Amino acid sequence: MADEEQGESLTSAQKEQKRETNYNRKRKEMGCFEKFQDTISRWMLPEDLQSQYLSQANCCPPPIFIIAVSIAELAVFIYYAVWKPQKQWVTLDEGIWKSPLTYDPDKREEAWRFISYMFVHAGVEHIVGNLLMQLLLGIPLELVHKGIEVGVVYMAGVLAGSLASSIFDPLSALVGASGGVYALIGGYFMNAVVNFRKMIPLLGVFRILVIVLIVGTDFGFAFYRRFVSHEGGLQVSFVAHFGGIVAGMTIGYVFFSDYGKELLRDPRFWICIVGYAVFFIFAVLFNIFISPAS
């Protein structure tokens, strides 16, 4: 009996080795574009969906959304740091505060600030970190899931970040695109965890460890800006990180796990939409009637 089980185990191992050998042989025959798309599929999708993606991958449309947002954020930063007649000194941890784009709790009746804060950043380290994370993760996600899905998740994270900050840290200012970035990270992380067994084990572990390392480092800077460095007399909230990652782990997970499926027929989609709407309405009422901010 033990010999039979060992034989079956060896057979299974041999099949896996043969599959890997065939894959390596096939990859050697791929062109540069095909290898690039193959790498994207292995990072972004579980194994059972990779062939479906590769059969229709064509980079059309290109990842316009995440690139356009990144250019806009960089342009705003350069405008305030370099071109503005009355220049503001910008260092690694000191950035732009007196801007009509910054979320300021004392001016939250200017509703655009709940979104526009994503364009201004708390210094060079802040914007470089956000741009690197959203480009390295956002471009592959947009190649697989296209701009509408990635755009909805990103903006849902931005808005969730400012609304969460206005509730749980109501007296603190807010700058940066971390809400949107963390929404992408949250959706990607949930897929890595849920589809762990459908991925190459080491690749799955590596993805999760990289995400944890990046998030841990960024949270360290966020805590520093909130509790140690009070730039321009303002306390800078880190709650947007939590709001963004929760939006990503719910809305982002649903969007990024429905590859090749009818999103509107997925009950999880409607549960997330209703939950987000309830949170939005509560946040608006809180800011109008309850918030301690003036």
N, C-alpha and C positions, 0 to 999 in steps of 0.2 A: 504493500500500500504506500509506504514511504517512498519507494523507488518510483512508483507511478506519479506521485505528487511532484517529486524532484524532476521527473521527465517533463511533466506539464510546465513546471516553472522554467526549465531550460528552454522549452519550446517557446514560451512567452518571451523570454529574454532574447532568444534568437530572432523572433519576429520583430521585436523593437529595434534590435541592432540592424536588421535588414532594412527596416523602414528608414532609419537614420542614414544608412549607407546610400539608399536610393535618393533620399533628399539631398545629401551632399553632392552626389553625382549630378542631379538635376540642377542644383544651384550653380555648379561650375559652368553649366551650359547657358545660364542666364546672362543677359546684357546688364549694363550698369543700371538702367531704369528699372528693370525687373528685379534686380537684387535690392534696390532701394525700396520698392514696393513690398517685397517679401519681408524685409526687415521691419517695415512699418506694421505689416499685418501680424508679425510675431509679437511685437510689443503691445499692440493695441487690441487684439482680438483673441478669443479662445481658439484652440486648434480647430474645432469643428466649423468655424466661420472663415478661416483664413483662405481656403480655396475659393469660396464665394467672392470674397473681396478681390483676390488676385485676378479672377476671371473678368472683372469689370473695372479694374483700376485704370484710370487714365489722367488723373490730376486735373480734371475738368469738372467744375471750375476749380481754379487754384485756391489756396488758403488765403483769401482776400481779407476776411474779417479780422483775424488776429494780427495780421501784418498791418492793416490800416489803423487799428486801435493802438498798436505799439508805436507807430510813426506819430500819431496824434499826441500820445503821452510824452514822447521824446521831444516833439516840437514845442509843446507847452512848457516843458522844463527848460529847454534852451531859451525860449522867449524870455522867461522871467530871470534866468540866470545870466544871460549874455546880452540880449538885444534890448531889453527894457531900459529906457533912458536912466531911470533911477534904479540902478542894479542892486540886487540883494545878494549878500555874500552866501555862497553855497559851498559846503564842505561835505565830508563823508556823512555826517549826522545832523546837518542843519540845512533846511530847505525853505520852501515857499509857504508862507502862512497868510499874508495879507493879500488874498486873492478872492475875487468874486466866485471862484470855483471851489474853494475850500469849504468843507462842511464845518460850519461854526454853529454851535448850539444856540447862540444868541440871535442868529439870523436864519433859523430853520424855517421861517415862514417863506423864505425864498426857496421854493420847493426843488428847483433845479440842482441845488447843492447836494441833495441826496444821491444824485448820479454823478455830477460833474467833479466831485472830489477825487474820482479815479484818475483825473488828468494831472493832478499836482502831487509832488512827492517830498518826503522829508529828507532830502539830501541825495548825494550821488549813490551811496550804498543802497538806498531804498529803491531808487528807480532802476538801477542796474540789476538788482536782485529780481525785481518784478518782471522786467523785460526778459531776462534770461529764462526765468521759469515759464512765463506764458508763451514764449516763442518755442522753447524746446518741447513743451508739452502740447501747446495749442496747435502748432502746425501739423504734427502727426494726427492729432484728434480731428482736425478739420479735413485732412485728406481722406480720412475714413468716414467721418460722420457728416461732412459738409458744413458750410458756414452758418446756416440757419440754426441747426442744433447747437453748435458751439457758441454762437452768438447769444442764443436764449439762455443757455446755462451761465455764460459769463456775466451777462447783464443781471440775471436773477441773483447771482452772487453779490454783485456790486450793490444792488438795492437792498438785499437782505442784510448786507454788512452795515450799511448806514442806519437802517431801521433798527437792527439789533443794538447798535451803539447808542442810538437815541433813547432806547428803553433801559438798557443795563448799565450804561456809562453816560448818562444824559448831560453831564457838564463838560465833557471832553470833546475836543475838535477831532477831525478825521481827514486824513489825506492818503492818497495812494490807491493803487489798483488791486490791493491784496484780496479784497472781497471777491473779485472776478477770478483772480489767479487761484484762490483756494477753492472756488467752486469747481474749476477744472480739475484740481488735485483731488478733491473729494469724490467726484464722479469716477475718475481714473482709479483711485484707491479702492473704491467699493467693487469695481469690476475685477481688479487684481485679486481681491480677497474672495469674492463669490465664485470666480472662475479659476481659482487656484489649481484645482485638480485637472483642469483642461489645458493647462499650460505646462511648458517644460519646467519641472520643479525648481531648478536653480534660477531660472529666469524669473519665476514668480517671487521667490525669496528676495532676489536682487531688487526687483521693482519696489517691493514693499519696504525694504531697508532704505533705499534711496529716498523714497517719499518721506519716511519717518525722519531721516537725517535732515532733509531740506526743511521740513516743517518745524523740526526742533530748533534748528539754527535761526530761522526767520522769527519764530516766536520769541527767541532770546532777544533779538533786536527790538521786537515790538514791546516787550516788557520794559526794556531799557528806555525807550522813547516815552512810555507811559509813566513810569515811576521814578526815573532818574533825570532824564533830560526834558525840561519844560521849555521848549523853544518858543520864543516870542510871547512868553507868559501864558502859553496854552498847554494844557495836558492833552496828549495825543492818544486816542483810544486804540486798543488792540482788539476790541470786541468784533470788529468787522471780519477779522480772521475766522472767528467762530461762526459768525453768520454766514460767511461765504462757504465754509467747509460743510456746514449743515445743508445749505442749499445744494451743494454739489453731491453730497451723499444721498440726497433724495431725488431732486429733479435731475441732477447730472447723471446719477446712476441709471434712472429710467431711460433717459435719452441715449446714453452710451451703451446700454445693454440691449437696445432694441434694433440692432443692426439688421437690416433686411426684413424688418417686420412692420406691420401697420401700427404706428404709435398710438393713433386715436382709438384703437381697439384694445389697448392695454389698460386694464383697470388701475394699475399702479400709476399711470399717467394722470388719470383724473383724481385719484387720491392725493397725489402731490400738488396738483393745481388747486384743489379745494383747500388743502392745508396751507398752501402759500397765500391764497386769497384771505383766509381767516387771519393769518399772521399779519398781512398787510393792513387789513381793516383795523385790527387791534392796535397796531403801531400808530396809525393815523389818529385814532381816537385818544391814545395815550399822549401823543404830542400836543393835541389840541386841549385836552381837559386835565391831564394829570401831571405831565412832566414838570420837574422842579426847575428846569432851565427857564430863564426869563423870556 
